[in-house]
């Protein structure tokens, strides 16, 4: 019950954690994207403004009366000239004056003090750079109209120097941007609209229609890190969940094994104890026939107990890779016949019909005789236990030239397809609902697969429910693995 409760809770916590991590990563990446977008907008707008100012300055240089010094964008652009003011008086008449006109632009961060012959414009930027433009200009000589084509080319070159390859469009806005008095309305210092000119101001606007891919490339490293982190997290949680399921399965198998083996250990112990008690207490020793019968029963039970302990110990040795094979040459046909003779009483008890069949001429194999004997015994024992009525068991030994094949066929209950890949696992037993109707420990076929693997062979099973099963063991004559493949046969192979 504890596992039934813990597994769903674990799944819920894993799913919740993955969702929260995903949400956080999306939020973090979106925040990075917005910040990068803001930086992109600010940077491109500054480049746009600088490009226009440089083009304007280049035109102003054509006027010999101007003294112009243009520094890089980390410095200061200065334009100096004598200002000849042209203005209208209150009657509407145009007047000419040689005095200096001070231009005041009311905008936060922009100030022109009265009584001075310069206009100082201070641009407050996110960077610590300060720009100061000193204008002493003759309005008549300010030839600052720039063509769209010229501006597009210059701006494109400026973007390329900054490794910005994003399509853009520049618009000319001829709308009236003048305030009363003939002065242009100051534009946003970081906006995408730049206005130039005093008497006939012109506004230029730049628009980027597709900068998503550029911005994604800019944050490609955080995206990659996020994807890797999320992938590792999901993979780790999947492994954790898989391990939890395996632990649950192993715990269930362990409990079944303990339950089965406890019963199997108690049975021979109880039988021997009863026999000894009878010999002691009921003067059975005087009856030689009964005494021999009790002794035979005790010997049989002790032999069964020894086989059980031997199976567990051998499997443990295989798990720890401590077992070594003592190979020798022997006749596999003779060995199979000997094993079937030793199980004659068991066959008779279950009214089983057994047949040994051979195909070929050479049945001499080099292998560990003791372990191969155990393999044959386990396969025959399985065929006997899982047969329903009047078992019919066929042992067929086939000489394939490079390897020998041992086929053990029965007419038993068969194995469901979903279990054919699991019957060679340690402790696994085919269930019938929540019950195991046939006594066993789930060790026999696991032991068989280990022994066959040690001999560089492999085992396969063909089975159909209610029609029986065929276990096929292929063992090489020499020290070489068995190579066998038949694409037309639907079987499960325990590959080595």
C-alpha positions in Angstrom: 0.0 0.0 0.0 2.9 2.3 0.8 4.2 2.0 -2.8 0.8 2.6 -4.3 0.6 5.9 -2.4 4.2 7.0 -2.8 4.5 6.5 -6.6 1.6 8.8 -7.5 2.9 11.4 -5.1 6.3 11.1 -6.6 5.0 11.5 -10.1 3.0 14.6 -9.1 6.1 16.2 -7.5 8.3 15.3 -10.5 5.7 16.8 -12.9 5.2 19.9 -10.7 9.0 20.5 -10.5 9.4 20.1 -14.3 6.5 22.6 -14.9 7.9 25.1 -12.4 11.4 24.9 -13.9 10.0 25.3 -17.4 7.9 28.3 -16.4 10.9 29.9 -14.7 13.1 29.3 -17.8 10.5 30.8 -20.1 10.1 33.8 -17.8 13.9 34.3 -17.7 14.3 33.9 -21.4 11.5 36.3 -22.1 13.0 38.9 -19.7 16.4 38.5 -21.5 14.6 38.9 -24.9 12.8 42.1 -23.7 16.0 43.6 -22.3 17.9 42.7 -25.5 15.1 44.2 -27.5 15.3 47.4 -25.5 19.0 47.6 -26.0 18.6 46.9 -29.7 16.1 49.8 -30.0 18.3 52.2 -28.1 21.4 51.3 -29.9 19.9 51.4 -33.4 18.2 54.8 -32.6 21.5 56.3 -31.4 23.2 55.0 -34.6 20.4 56.5 -36.7 20.8 59.9 -35.0 24.6 59.8 -35.4 24.3 58.8 -39.1 22.0 61.8 -39.7 24.3 64.2 -37.8 27.3 63.0 -39.7 25.6 63.4 -43.1 24.4 66.8 -42.0 27.9 67.7 -40.8 29.3 66.6 -44.2 26.9 68.9 -46.0 27.8 71.8 -43.6 31.5 71.3 -44.4 30.7 72.5 -47.9 30.2 76.0 -46.5 33.6 77.7 -46.2 32.4 80.0 -43.5 31.9 77.1 -41.1 34.4 75.8 -38.6 33.3 72.1 -38.0 35.0 69.5 -35.9 33.3 66.1 -35.8 34.6 63.6 -33.2 33.6 59.9 -32.9 30.4 59.1 -31.1 32.2 58.8 -27.8 33.2 62.4 -28.1 31.7 65.8 -29.1 30.4 67.3 -32.4 31.0 71.0 -32.6 29.7 73.3 -35.3 30.6 77.0 -35.0 29.7 80.0 -37.3 28.4 83.5 -37.1 24.7 83.6 -36.9 22.9 86.1 -39.0 19.4 86.2 -37.7 16.4 86.5 -39.9 13.1 87.0 -38.1 9.7 88.6 -38.4 8.8 91.6 -36.2 5.3 92.2 -34.7 4.1 93.8 -37.9 5.1 90.8 -40.0 8.0 92.5 -41.8 11.2 90.5 -42.2 14.2 92.1 -40.5 17.9 91.4 -40.7 20.3 91.5 -37.8 24.0 90.7 -37.3 23.7 90.0 -33.6 23.8 86.6 -32.1 20.6 84.7 -31.5 20.4 82.4 -28.6 18.1 79.4 -29.2 16.3 78.1 -26.1 14.8 74.5 -26.3 12.6 73.7 -23.5 13.2 69.9 -22.9 14.5 68.2 -19.8 18.2 67.8 -20.0 18.5 70.5 -22.8 19.3 74.1 -21.9 20.5 77.3 -23.6 21.4 80.1 -21.1 20.5 83.6 -22.2 23.2 86.1 -23.0 25.5 83.5 -24.5 26.3 83.0 -28.2 26.2 79.2 -28.1 23.6 76.6 -27.7 24.7 73.7 -25.6 22.6 70.5 -25.9 23.5 67.8 -23.4 22.3 64.3 -24.2 21.9 62.1 -21.1 22.5 58.5 -22.2 22.4 55.2 -20.5 26.1 55.1 -21.0 28.3 57.7 -19.3 28.9 59.5 -22.7 27.9 63.1 -22.9 27.4 64.9 -26.2 27.6 68.6 -26.6 26.6 70.4 -29.8 27.7 74.0 -30.1 25.7 75.7 -32.8 26.6 79.1 -34.2 24.8 78.7 -37.6 23.6 80.9 -40.4 20.1 79.8 -41.1 20.5 80.5 -44.8 23.6 78.4 -45.1 22.2 75.3 -43.3 21.7 73.0 -46.2 20.8 69.9 -44.2 18.2 68.1 -46.3 19.3 64.5 -46.8 17.9 62.1 -49.4 16.3 58.8 -48.2 18.6 56.7 -50.5 21.7 58.4 -49.1 20.6 58.0 -45.5 19.6 54.4 -46.1 23.1 53.5 -47.5 24.9 55.4 -44.7 22.7 53.8 -42.0 23.1 50.3 -43.4 26.9 50.7 -43.4 26.7 51.9 -39.8 24.7 48.8 -38.8 27.0 46.5 -40.6 30.0 47.9 -38.6 28.0 46.9 -35.5 27.3 43.5 -37.0 23.6 44.2 -37.1 22.0 42.6 -40.2 18.3 43.3 -39.8 16.1 44.8 -42.6 14.8 48.3 -42.0 12.8 51.1 -43.7 13.4 54.8 -43.4 10.5 57.3 -43.9 10.6 61.0 -44.6 8.1 62.9 -42.5 7.5 66.3 -44.1 4.8 67.2 -41.4 5.1 70.6 -39.7 7.1 70.1 -36.6 7.7 73.9 -36.0 6.7 75.7 -32.9 5.7 79.3 -33.0 8.8 81.4 -33.6 10.2 79.1 -36.4 12.1 76.6 -34.2 11.7 72.8 -34.5 10.1 70.8 -31.7 12.8 68.7 -30.2 12.5 65.0 -30.8 13.0 62.1 -28.4 16.8 61.7 -28.0 16.4 57.9 -28.0 13.4 57.6 -30.3 13.4 56.5 -33.9 12.4 59.9 -35.3 15.1 62.6 -35.9 14.2 66.1 -36.9 16.8 68.4 -38.6 16.7 72.0 -39.9 15.4 75.3 -38.4 13.5 77.1 -41.2 12.2 74.0 -42.9 12.6 71.1 -40.5 12.4 67.6 -41.9 11.8 64.4 -39.8 13.3 61.0 -40.6 11.9 57.8 -39.1 13.5 54.3 -39.1 11.4 51.2 -38.6 12.7 47.6 -38.1 10.0 45.2 -39.1 11.8 41.9 -38.5 14.3 41.8 -35.7 13.1 38.7 -33.9 15.7 36.3 -35.4 18.5 38.8 -34.6 17.3 39.1 -31.0 17.0 35.3 -30.7 20.6 34.9 -32.0 21.7 37.5 -29.4 20.2 35.3 -26.6 21.1 32.0 -28.3 23.5 31.1 -25.5 21.0 31.5 -22.7 18.4 29.6 -24.8 20.9 26.7 -25.3 21.8 26.6 -21.6 18.1 26.6 -20.7 17.3 23.8 -23.1 20.2 21.7 -21.9 19.4 22.3 -18.2 15.7 21.5 -18.8 16.7 18.4 -20.8 19.0 17.1 -18.1 16.4 17.8 -15.5 13.7 15.9 -17.3 16.1 13.0 -18.1 17.2 12.8 -14.5 13.6 12.7 -13.3 12.7 10.0 -15.8 15.6 8.0 -14.6 14.5 8.5 -11.0 11.0 7.5 -11.9 12.3 4.4 -13.7 14.4 3.5 -10.8 11.5 3.9 -8.4 9.4 1.5 -10.6 12.3 -1.0 -10.7 12.7 -0.7 -6.9 9.0 -1.3 -6.5 9.1 -4.3 -8.8 12.2 -5.7 -7.1 10.6 -5.3 -3.7 7.6 -7.2 -4.8 9.7 -9.9 -6.3 11.8 -10.1 -3.2 8.6 -10.5 -1.1 7.3 -13.2 -3.4 10.6 -15.0 -3.3 10.9 -14.8 0.5 7.3 -16.1 0.8 7.9 -19.0 -1.7 11.3 -20.0 -0.4 10.2 -19.9 3.2 7.4 -22.3 2.4 9.8 -24.5 0.4 12.3 -24.6 3.2 9.7 -25.4 5.8 8.3 -28.3 3.9 11.4 -30.6 3.8 12.3 -29.5 7.3 8.8 -30.4 8.6 8.8 -33.7 6.7 12.2 -34.8 8.0 11.2 -33.7 11.6 8.1 -35.8 11.4 10.0 -38.8 10.1 12.6 -38.5 12.9 9.9 -38.1 15.5 8.2 -41.3 14.2 11.4 -43.2 14.3 12.0 -42.1 17.9 8.6 -42.3 19.4 6.6 -45.1 17.7 9.1 -47.9 17.6 9.2 -47.7 13.8 12.8 -48.9 13.9 11.6 -52.4 14.6 9.7 -52.3 11.3 12.4 -52.4 8.7 10.2 -51.6 5.7 8.6 -48.6 7.4 12.0 -47.4 8.6 13.4 -47.6 5.1 10.3 -45.7 3.8 10.8 -42.9 6.3 14.5 -42.7 5.5 13.8 -42.5 1.8 11.3 -39.7 2.4 13.9 -37.9 4.6 16.6 -38.3 2.0 14.4 -37.1 -0.8 13.4 -34.0 1.1 17.0 -33.3 2.1 18.0 -33.6 -1.5 15.3 -31.2 -2.5 16.5 -28.8 0.2 20.0 -29.1 -1.0 19.0 -28.3 -4.6 17.2 -25.2 -3.4 20.2 -24.0 -1.4 22.5 -24.8 -4.3 20.4 -22.8 -6.7 20.5 -19.7 -4.5 24.2 -20.0 -3.9 25.0 -20.6 -7.5 22.9 -17.6 -8.6 24.6 -15.5 -6.0 28.0 -16.6 -7.3 26.9 -15.7 -10.9 25.8 -12.2 -9.7 29.3 -11.7 -8.1 31.0 -13.3 -11.1 32.8 -15.7 -8.9 31.9 -18.9 -10.6 34.2 -20.7 -13.0 33.4 -23.4 -15.5 35.2 -26.8 -15.4 34.9 -27.8 -19.0 35.3 -31.4 -20.2 34.2 -33.4 -23.2 31.1 -35.5 -22.9 28.2 -36.9 -24.9 25.2 -34.6 -24.6 22.8 -37.3 -25.8 24.0 -39.6 -23.0 23.8 -36.9 -20.4 20.2 -36.0 -21.5 19.2 -39.6 -21.2 20.8 -39.9 -17.7 18.9 -36.8 -16.5 15.6 -38.1 -17.8 16.3 -41.4 -16.0 17.0 -39.7 -12.7 13.6 -37.9 -13.0 11.7 -41.1 -13.9 9.9 -41.2 -10.5 8.7 -37.6 -11.0 7.5 -38.3 -14.5 5.6 -41.3 -13.3 4.0 -39.3 -10.5 2.6 -36.8 -13.0 1.8 -39.5 -15.6 4.1 -37.8 -18.0 5.2 -39.2 -21.4 8.8 -38.4 -22.3 10.7 -38.8 -25.5 14.4 -38.3 -26.3 15.1 -37.7 -30.0 18.3 -36.9 -31.7 19.2 -35.6 -35.2 22.7 -35.7 -36.5 25.9 -37.7 -35.7 28.1 -35.7 -33.4 26.9 -35.0 -29.9 30.3 -34.6 -28.2 30.5 -31.2 -26.6 33.1 -29.4 -24.5 31.3 -27.8 -21.5 30.8 -27.9 -17.8 29.0 -31.2 -17.3 27.6 -30.4 -13.9 26.1 -27.1 -14.9 24.7 -28.5 -18.2 23.1 -31.2 -16.1 21.4 -28.6 -14.0 20.3 -26.8 -17.2 18.6 -29.9 -18.5 17.1 -30.7 -15.0 15.6 -27.1 -14.8 14.1 -27.2 -18.3 12.5 -30.6 -17.7 11.3 -29.6 -14.2 9.6 -26.5 -15.7 8.0 -28.6 -18.5 6.6 -30.9 -15.9 5.4 -28.3 -13.5 3.6 -26.1 -16.1 1.8 -29.0 -17.8 -1.8 -29.5 -16.9 -2.9 -33.1 -17.5 -0.8 -36.0 -18.7 2.3 -34.0 -19.7 3.9 -34.9 -23.1 7.6 -33.8 -23.1 9.9 -34.1 -26.0 13.7 -33.6 -25.7 15.2 -33.1 -29.2 19.0 -32.8 -29.6 20.1 -31.5 -33.0 23.6 -31.4 -34.5 23.8 -28.2 -36.6 27.5 -28.6 -37.5 28.9 -25.7 -35.6 26.7 -26.0 -32.5 24.3 -28.3 -30.7 20.7 -27.4 -30.1 18.7 -28.8 -27.2 14.9 -28.4 -27.6 12.6 -29.1 -24.7 8.9 -29.1 -25.8 5.9 -29.5 -23.6 2.1 -29.4 -24.1 1.5 -27.2 -21.0 -0.3 -24.0 -20.4 2.0 -21.9 -22.4 3.4 -18.4 -21.7 1.6 -15.1 -22.5 3.5 -12.9 -25.0 4.0 -10.1 -22.5 5.9 -12.5 -20.2 8.3 -14.2 -22.7 10.8 -11.4 -22.2 10.7 -11.6 -18.4 10.9 -15.2 -17.6 14.7 -15.2 -17.6 14.8 -12.4 -14.9 15.7 -13.3 -11.4 12.8 -14.0 -9.1 10.2 -13.5 -11.9 7.3 -15.9 -11.9 4.3 -15.8 -14.2 1.3 -14.7 -12.1 -2.3 -15.9 -12.1 -4.1 -12.8 -10.9 -2.5 -12.0 -7.6 -1.6 -15.7 -7.0 1.3 -18.0 -7.9 -0.4 -21.3 -8.3 2.7 -23.3 -9.0 5.5 -23.7 -6.5 8.8 -22.3 -7.4 11.4 -19.6 -6.6 11.8 -17.7 -9.9 15.4 -18.8 -10.0 15.5 -21.8 -12.5 15.4 -20.0 -15.8 17.6 -17.2 -14.6 20.2 -19.8 -13.6 19.8 -21.5 -17.0 20.3 -18.2 -18.9 23.5 -17.5 -16.9 24.9 -20.9 -17.6 24.2 -20.7 -21.3 25.8 -17.3 -21.4 28.9 -18.6 -19.7 29.1 -21.2 -22.5 28.8 -18.5 -25.2 25.5 -19.8 -26.4 21.9 -18.4 -26.1 18.5 -19.5 -25.2 15.1 -18.8 -26.8 11.5 -19.6 -26.1 8.6 -20.2 -28.4 5.2 -20.3 -26.7 1.5 -20.0 -27.2 -1.2 -19.9 -24.5 -2.8 -23.3 -23.9 -0.6 -25.0 -26.6 2.6 -25.4 -24.7 6.2 -24.0 -25.0 9.5 -24.9 -26.6 12.8 -23.9 -24.9 15.8 -24.0 -27.2 19.4 -23.9 -26.0 22.2 -23.6 -28.5 25.7 -24.4 -27.3 28.9 -24.2 -29.5 31.2 -27.1 -30.0 34.2 -24.9 -29.7 35.1 -21.6 -28.0 33.0 -19.4 -30.3 29.7 -17.7 -29.8 26.7 -19.1 -31.6 25.5 -17.0 -34.5 21.9 -17.6 -35.3 19.1 -15.5 -36.8 15.8 -16.4 -38.4 13.7 -13.3 -39.3 10.6 -15.5 -40.0 10.4 -16.9 -36.4 8.6 -14.9 -33.8 10.4 -15.9 -30.7 12.1 -14.3 -27.7 15.9 -14.8 -27.4 17.9 -14.3 -24.4 20.9 -12.8 -26.2 24.4 -13.3 -24.9 
